[in-house]
Amino acid sequence: MYIFSMTSSFTLKKLNEHPDLWTYSLPGSPLGGMEDRYLRISGECHPDFIAVPIGRPTGTKMCVRRSEPDGRPITSSMRDKAKQNIEQHQGYHRGSVNLYDTSANFPTQDWNPQYYASRRTPWESDLLRRDYLHWPLFFNGTGIKTSRLPQELRDRNQRYFSYGYSFTPEEDSYTGDRVATRWSQNVPPVKWDLTRLDQPWPTFQRETEYMRHPNHWRDTKDFDRIV
């Protein structure tokens, strides 16, 4: 209690003497300034902080967070620049295929012999239909419809395969690569599987309809079941 009182009195004294270094907090501090300063008994302050000695220069010091010329925390400009890159180039929900060029649509790796869209598990669709691969499914608040990440910026009108059942053609029997090029090559899963909680058939129907290639006409033609 004594140490706390002495520290508080010392801080209040310095707040009046040097308000530029001993302010309560920096603008926008989420914790009211608690994260902008701390006491260091020994050692050096973090590089983002200025060391203000208390008594001896080599003794206890108050570490005060550095600030930008406009008074914001030292890392604010870096965060703002990163946020600007995100908003202008790929969007919040879009992954970058080139860390050095966030506006690139395709990777620039010359050593990988596979095309970007072919970098998947060999025989992926075949294994998924046979229930050897189990892709996770994420449902909305009602648990009825599957949920997807919203598209924005360049991806606003672009629809991606969110789940494995968006397109399930037969893969190349020798290499396992995807060789299908048309939506008519889509192969549906079984209509009912007693051993599975999430039935693949309604997921397949929802995803193909989302991709604007519905397969509801299969309801009266495909009746394969696992019971």
N, C-alpha and C positions, 0 to 999 in steps of 0.2 A: 504494500500500500504506500509505503514511504517512497519507494523508487518511482511508482506511478505518479505520485504527487509532484516529485521533483522534476520528472520528465515533462509533465503537463505545464508546470510553471515555467520551465525553461523554454518550451515551445511557444507559449504565449508571449514571453519576453522577446523572443526572436521574431515573432510575427509582427510586433510593433516596430522593431528596429530595422528589419530587412524584409519588407513585404514581397520583394521580387523573388527571393529564395525561400521564404517561409510562409507561403500562402497556404490556405486551408486545402485547396484542391485545384487541379487543372480543369479547364472547361470540359464538360461532358463526362466527368468521372462517375462511373456507375455506383461506386460505393461511398460517394461523398468525400473523396480525398484520402481514404484509408490506404488505397493502393498506390498513392503517389509519393509516399514517404515511409521510411522505416529506420529503426536504429540498428547500427552495426557495431557490435562490441569489438570485434577484431576482423582483420582482413579488409578487402577492398569492396566497394559498392559494385553493383551490377553496371555494365557499360551504359545502360540506358539511364543511369542515375548520376547526379552530381554529389560528391562527398563534401559535406559541410562539417568540419571538425568541431567537436565539443571539448573545449579545454586543449589538451595536447594535440598536435597535428597527427601523431601516430596512435592516438587513443580512440575513444568512442567517437563515432561520427553519425550525423543524420544524413541519410541517403534520400535526396530529393530528385524526383523524376525530371529528366531533361524535357524541354519543350521546343516546339517549332517556333520560328520567328513570329507567327501569329498567335502564339500562346497555347496551341494544342499540344497533346503529348507527342513525343519524338517520333513515334511510329505512325502517326496519323497520315502523313503524306504517302507513306508506302502502302498503307491499307487503302487509301483513296485511289491510288494508281492501280492497285490490283483489282479493286471493285470496278473501276472504269474499263479495264481490260475485259473483265468478265461480262459486263453489260454490253460492250460494243462488239465483242468478238464471238464468244460462244454461248453466252447466256448462263444462268445459274445452274441449270439442270443438264448442261451439255458438257461432255468430257472432251478434252483437247487431245487430238491425235499427234500433235507435235508441240512439245513444251517450249520450243524456241519460236514457234509461229502459231499463236493461239487462234488465228483466223483460218488455218489450213483445214480443208475438208478431208484430206487423205494423208496418211503417213508418207514420209520420204525415205523410208528404209530400203536400201538397195540389196541388202543381204538376205532378206526373207523371201524365199521363192513363192510363197503362197500369197494370193490376192487377199486384200484386207477382209473382205466378206467371207473368205474361206478359212479364216483362223478360228476354227471351232473344234469341238470334240469330234473325232472321226466317227462316222455313222451316227451322228447325233440324233437326227429325226427318227431313224430306225430304232435306236435304243430307247428314245422317249416314248414312242408308240408301244413298245414292248414292256414298258415300266421298269427298265433297267436304270434309267436316269430319272431323277425326281427334281424337277425345277420348282422352286418355291412360287406360291401364288399369294398375292396380296389383294384382299378384298376391301371394299369401302365400309362405311359405318354400319350399313345394314347387313353386310355379309353376303350380299346377293351378287353384286357386280364386281368384277376385278378392277383394281385401281391402277392408274398409270401416271407417270410424271407429266406435268403440263409442258407443252412446247411453247417456246417464246423466241423472239428475235428471228434469226434465220430459220429456225425449226418450227415456226408458228403453224404452218400448214403441212408439215412433214409428219408422216405417221411411221413409227418404227415398230419392229417386232419386239413387243414387251415381254412376251412369254414364248415358250417353245412351241406351243400349239398355234402360233400365228401362221406358220407355214411348215408343213410336215411332209415333204416329198420323200421318195426313196433315194437314198444316197448311193454313190458309186460302190458297187459290190467289192471292188478291188482296192481302191484307195480310201474309201470312206468320205471322200469330198462331196460337196453338194454340186451336182451337175444339172439340177432342174433349172429351167429358165422361164417356165410359164406357170400361171396360177392353176391351169387345168391339170398339172402334174401333182397337185396336192392330194395326199393320201390320208383319209380320216382315221382316227383311232377307233377302238371298239365302242359300241354304243352304250354298253353297260358292263361294269366290272365290279363284282361283289366284293373283291378284296381291297378296294380303294375307297378312301373317304371322299376325296375330290375327284369327281368323275371327269374324265378327259373329254367326253363328247360335248357337254355344254360349254366347256372352256374353249374347245376348238371352234364351236359355232360363234361364240362371242368374239373371239379374236379375229376370225376371218371376216366377220361382218364389220368389225372396227377397221380392218384394212381395206374395206370397200370391195371385198370379193366374197360375199356370203355363200354359204354352203347349205342353206336350209333345204334345198331340193334333195339332199341326201337322206332326209328324215324318212322318206318313203322307199328308199332303195337299199340302205345299209342297216343290217340288223345283227351284226356280230356281237355276241355277248360272252362274258366270262362269269359263270355262275358255279 
